[in-house]
C-alpha cells in the first residue's frame, strides 16, 4: 500500500513553524502530531527563519 503525498498550504506551514518556535512541544512531538517527518519540519523552520527579513523589506512586491 502506498501512501498519498500530502500537501501543506503556506499558511499551514507558517502555523506549524510558529508552533515549533514557541517550543511548547518538542520537534518529535510535533512530528507525531502532524504526521510529518522531523527533517521536513526542520527544513521548514530553516526556510522560514532565513526568509523572515522579507516581511520588513519595503522594496518587496508582496502586499501584506
C-alpha positions as protocol buffer text, in pm:
chain_id: "A"
residue {
  index: 1
  type: UNK
  ca { x: 0 y: 0 z: 0 }
}
residue {
  index: 2
  type: UNK
  ca { x: 140 y: 336 z: -95 }
}
residue {
  index: 3
  type: UNK
  ca { x: 73 y: 650 z: 100 }
}
residue {
  index: 4
  type: UNK
  ca { x: -63 y: 954 z: -77 }
}
residue {
  index: 5
  type: UNK
  ca { x: 168 y: 1254 z: -56 }
}
residue {
  index: 6
  type: UNK
  ca { x: 9 y: 1538 z: 138 }
}
residue {
  index: 7
  type: UNK
  ca { x: 47 y: 1900 z: 50 }
}
residue {
  index: 8
  type: UNK
  ca { x: 51 y: 2181 z: 302 }
}
residue {
  index: 9
  type: UNK
  ca { x: -60 y: 2535 z: 228 }
}
residue {
  index: 10
  type: UNK
  ca { x: 184 y: 2815 z: 308 }
}
residue {
  index: 11
  type: UNK
  ca { x: -46 y: 2926 z: 592 }
}
residue {
  index: 12
  type: UNK
  ca { x: -46 y: 2577 z: 744 }
}
residue {
  index: 13
  type: UNK
  ca { x: 333 y: 2565 z: 725 }
}
residue {
  index: 14
  type: UNK
  ca { x: 358 y: 2904 z: 898 }
}
residue {
  index: 15
  type: UNK
  ca { x: 131 y: 2791 z: 1180 }
}
residue {
  index: 16
  type: UNK
  ca { x: 333 y: 2472 z: 1230 }
}
residue {
  index: 17
  type: UNK
  ca { x: 666 y: 2658 z: 1223 }
}
residue {
  index: 18
  type: UNK
  ca { x: 536 y: 2913 z: 1474 }
}
residue {
  index: 19
  type: UNK
  ca { x: 440 y: 2623 z: 1697 }
}
residue {
  index: 20
  type: UNK
  ca { x: 795 y: 2489 z: 1663 }
}
residue {
  index: 21
  type: UNK
  ca { x: 938 y: 2830 z: 1755 }
}
residue {
  index: 22
  type: UNK
  ca { x: 717 y: 2860 z: 2066 }
}
residue {
  index: 23
  type: UNK
  ca { x: 898 y: 2548 z: 2197 }
}
residue {
  index: 24
  type: UNK
  ca { x: 595 y: 2429 z: 2391 }
}
residue {
  index: 25
  type: UNK
  ca { x: 640 y: 2082 z: 2239 }
}
residue {
  index: 26
  type: UNK
  ca { x: 946 y: 1900 z: 2112 }
}
residue {
  index: 27
  type: UNK
  ca { x: 1010 y: 1857 z: 1742 }
}
residue {
  index: 28
  type: UNK
  ca { x: 945 y: 1488 z: 1792 }
}
residue {
  index: 29
  type: UNK
  ca { x: 604 y: 1554 z: 1945 }
}
residue {
  index: 30
  type: UNK
  ca { x: 507 y: 1792 z: 1665 }
}
residue {
  index: 31
  type: UNK
  ca { x: 628 y: 1541 z: 1408 }
}
residue {
  index: 32
  type: UNK
  ca { x: 390 y: 1282 z: 1552 }
}
residue {
  index: 33
  type: UNK
  ca { x: 106 y: 1533 z: 1593 }
}
residue {
  index: 34
  type: UNK
  ca { x: 112 y: 1642 z: 1229 }
}
residue {
  index: 35
  type: UNK
  ca { x: 250 y: 1316 z: 1087 }
}
residue {
  index: 36
  type: UNK
  ca { x: 539 y: 1499 z: 921 }
}
residue {
  index: 37
  type: UNK
  ca { x: 898 y: 1376 z: 927 }
}
residue {
  index: 38
  type: UNK
  ca { x: 1130 y: 1570 z: 1156 }
}
residue {
  index: 39
  type: UNK
  ca { x: 1375 y: 1662 z: 877 }
}
residue {
  index: 40
  type: UNK
  ca { x: 1090 y: 1827 z: 686 }
}
residue {
  index: 41
  type: UNK
  ca { x: 987 y: 2028 z: 992 }
}
residue {
  index: 42
  type: UNK
  ca { x: 1350 y: 2133 z: 1040 }
}
residue {
  index: 43
  type: UNK
  ca { x: 1372 y: 2239 z: 675 }
}
residue {
  index: 44
  type: UNK
  ca { x: 1053 y: 2447 z: 706 }
}
residue {
  index: 45
  type: UNK
  ca { x: 1191 y: 2616 z: 1017 }
}
residue {
  index: 46
  type: UNK
  ca { x: 1524 y: 2699 z: 848 }
}
residue {
  index: 47
  type: UNK
  ca { x: 1346 y: 2828 z: 537 }
}
residue {
  index: 48
  type: UNK
  ca { x: 1112 y: 3040 z: 749 }
}
residue {
  index: 49
  type: UNK
  ca { x: 1392 y: 3193 z: 955 }
}
residue {
  index: 50
  type: UNK
  ca { x: 1608 y: 3265 z: 651 }
}
residue {
  index: 51
  type: UNK
  ca { x: 1323 y: 3450 z: 477 }
}
residue {
  index: 52
  type: UNK
  ca { x: 1184 y: 3649 z: 770 }
}
residue {
  index: 53
  type: UNK
  ca { x: 1358 y: 3970 z: 668 }
}
residue {
  index: 54
  type: UNK
  ca { x: 1145 y: 3985 z: 351 }
}
residue {
  index: 55
  type: UNK
  ca { x: 850 y: 4088 z: 569 }
}
residue {
  index: 56
  type: UNK
  ca { x: 1024 y: 4415 z: 655 }
}
residue {
  index: 57
  type: UNK
  ca { x: 1167 y: 4478 z: 308 }
}
residue {
  index: 58
  type: UNK
  ca { x: 984 y: 4783 z: 174 }
}
residue {
  index: 59
  type: UNK
  ca { x: 1109 y: 4703 z: -177 }
}
residue {
  index: 60
  type: UNK
  ca { x: 939 y: 4364 z: -180 }
}
residue {
  index: 61
  type: UNK
  ca { x: 649 y: 4338 z: -420 }
}
residue {
  index: 62
  type: UNK
  ca { x: 418 y: 4143 z: -188 }
}
residue {
  index: 63
  type: UNK
  ca { x: 117 y: 4309 z: -29 }
}
residue {
  index: 64
  type: UNK
  ca { x: 54 y: 4239 z: 338 }
}
